[in-house]
């Protein structure tokens, strides 16, 4: 984990139910998380060695399609400031700076963003 502290059983269950990985040549190169109930996208990360090959775009597309298949009409996320242009390029809207407060007590600047979805036919 990138923060100190243990991991709760609830967190482990959440990961098992909502977390996806991208694999290339047997190696995990990226991740993404989608809560089907809330439409919240989280934890889109790519191994720095694989940045620039479209892994984040593929994960975001996968999560968006999964959301549509489950009848969601809106995706939401809290973007880091440096990732906001990436999300905007894929249709997410949001400009207002906010603060994300993690369950572990860490505060990070973020930009809440959302993307309306067209129903999957």
BATORSE-997185 format. One record per residue (C-alpha): residue in three letters; x, y, z. Coordinates in Angstrom, 2 decimals, decimal comma. Example, Ala and Ser with C-alpha at 12.3 -4.5 7.8 and 13.67 -1.06 7.14 Angstrom:
<sites>
   residuo         X         Y         Z
       ALA     12,30     -4,50      7,80
       SER     13,67     -1,06      7,14
</sites>
This chain:
<sites>
   residuo         X         Y         Z
       UNK      0,00      0,00      0,00
       UNK      1,19      3,52     -0,63
       UNK      0,06      4,72      2,80
       UNK      0,87      3,45      6,27
       UNK     -1,49      1,25      8,24
       UNK     -3,24     -2,07      7,89
       UNK     -5,99     -3,13      5,54
       UNK     -9,49     -3,84      6,83
       UNK    -11,57     -6,87      5,86
       UNK    -14,08     -4,49      4,30
       UNK    -11,37     -2,99      2,12
       UNK    -10,25     -6,44      0,97
       UNK    -13,84     -7,37      0,06
       UNK    -14,27     -4,07     -1,82
       UNK    -11,12     -4,77     -3,85
       UNK    -12,29     -8,29     -4,69
       UNK    -15,65     -6,98     -5,94
       UNK    -14,68     -3,77     -7,75
       UNK    -10,99     -3,84     -8,73
       UNK     -9,61     -4,77    -12,17
       UNK     -6,07     -5,09    -13,52
       UNK     -4,43     -4,82    -16,94
       UNK     -1,93     -7,55    -17,76
       UNK      0,75     -7,56    -20,47
       UNK      3,09    -10,53    -20,94
       UNK      1,97    -11,96    -17,60
       UNK      2,75     -8,74    -15,72
       UNK      0,22     -6,44    -14,06
       UNK      0,78     -3,04    -15,66
       UNK     -2,28     -1,12    -14,53
       UNK     -5,39     -1,04    -12,41
       UNK     -8,82      0,48    -12,15
       UNK    -11,81      0,29     -9,86
       UNK    -15,53      0,80    -10,47
       UNK    -18,29      0,77     -7,89
       UNK    -21,31     -0,51     -9,85
       UNK    -23,75      0,94     -7,29
       UNK    -22,39      4,50     -7,24
       UNK    -20,59      4,86    -10,58
       UNK    -17,43      5,92     -8,75
       UNK    -14,21      5,26    -10,69
       UNK    -11,03      5,00     -8,64
       UNK     -7,47      3,71     -8,61
       UNK     -6,61      4,08    -12,29
       UNK     -2,87      3,58    -12,16
       UNK     -0,31      2,51    -14,78
       UNK      3,19      1,17    -14,14
       UNK      5,54      4,03    -15,18
       UNK      7,38      1,65    -17,54
       UNK      4,13      1,28    -19,51
       UNK      2,94      4,90    -19,59
       UNK      2,11      6,22    -23,04
       UNK      0,94      2,94    -24,60
       UNK     -2,77      3,48    -23,93
       UNK     -3,14      1,31    -20,82
       UNK     -5,03      3,98    -18,86
       UNK     -7,30      4,65    -21,84
       UNK     -8,03      0,91    -22,18
       UNK     -8,86      0,61    -18,48
       UNK    -11,11      3,66    -18,56
       UNK    -12,90      2,32    -21,65
       UNK    -13,34     -1,08    -19,98
       UNK    -14,79      0,51    -16,83
       UNK    -17,10      2,76    -18,86
       UNK    -18,43     -0,23    -20,84
       UNK    -18,91     -2,17    -17,60
       UNK    -20,88      0,76    -16,18
       UNK    -23,09      0,92    -19,28
       UNK    -23,70     -2,85    -19,19
       UNK    -24,91     -2,42    -15,60
       UNK    -27,29      0,41    -16,48
       UNK    -25,32      3,29    -14,98
       UNK    -26,01      6,72    -16,44
       UNK    -23,13      8,61    -14,82
       UNK    -19,49      7,96    -13,96
       UNK    -17,85      9,95    -11,17
       UNK    -14,27     10,26     -9,98
       UNK    -11,94     12,45     -7,97
       UNK     -8,99     13,26    -10,20
       UNK     -5,56     14,34     -9,14
       UNK     -4,73     17,75    -10,55
       UNK     -2,19     16,34    -13,02
       UNK     -4,61     13,64    -14,31
       UNK     -7,57     16,00    -14,90
       UNK     -6,58     16,83    -18,52
       UNK     -6,50     13,09    -19,30
       UNK    -10,02     12,59    -17,93
       UNK    -11,30     15,71    -19,72
       UNK     -9,99     14,30    -23,01
       UNK    -12,34     11,32    -22,46
       UNK    -15,42     13,39    -21,73
       UNK    -15,25     13,95    -17,98
       UNK    -16,38     17,37    -16,77
       UNK    -15,14     19,19    -13,69
       UNK    -13,04     22,22    -12,81
       UNK    -13,58     22,98     -9,12
       UNK    -10,71     22,16     -6,78
       UNK    -11,65     20,10     -3,74
       UNK     -9,93     18,00     -1,09
       UNK    -10,04     14,22     -0,90
       UNK     -9,90     12,87      2,65
       UNK     -8,78      9,24      2,75
       UNK     -9,98      6,82      5,43
       UNK     -6,38      6,81      6,66
       UNK     -6,42     10,53      7,37
       UNK     -4,53     11,73      4,31
       UNK     -5,78     14,84      2,50
       UNK     -5,06     15,40     -1,20
       UNK     -6,11     18,15     -3,61
       UNK     -8,45     16,76     -6,25
       UNK    -10,98     17,74     -8,88
       UNK    -14,37     16,00     -8,66
       UNK    -15,39     15,04    -12,20
       UNK    -18,28     13,26    -13,86
       UNK    -19,25     11,86    -17,24
       UNK    -22,82     11,25    -18,38
       UNK    -23,14      7,91    -20,16
       UNK    -25,17      7,06    -23,21
       UNK    -27,24      3,95    -22,58
       UNK    -25,69      0,72    -23,86
       UNK    -27,94     -0,84    -26,50
</sites>
